[in-house]
Amino acid sequence: MGRRIDVRWSREGKVILTQGENVDETSGESSWTLAMSSSGSLPPGSYRVELTEDGKSVTTIPFQIK
């Protein structure tokens, strides 16, 4: 039975991108990135990425771009 993995990116408390996929394998790897198409750089601010598994929060990682 698979699991749903979702990643939610926020800047200054506002969700700017949601990504996710269904995972059926018991092992492996996947990656998600946040990138700006116009300048290639993220604008300054307070960011947060939250990882959820089947709708339950697994971890939240705050970071700052100056």
Residue, then its C-alpha position, 0 to 999 in steps of 0.5 A: m500500500g502506497r503513501r502520499i508525500d507532499v511538500r509545501w513551500s511558504r514565504e512570509g507565511k504565504v504558500i507559494l508552491t505545493q508539490g507531491e507524489n504517491v509513493d508505492e516503493t518501500s525504498g528509493e529517493s526523490s527530490w523537490t526544489l523551489a526555484m524562481s524562473s525569472s531571476g534564478s534567485l529566491p527573493p529575500g525573506s523568511y521561508r519554510v518547507e513542510l513535509t507531510e506523509d499521508g496528511k500528517s506533518v513529518t518535519t518543518i524546516p525554516f530558512q532565511i534568504k538575505 
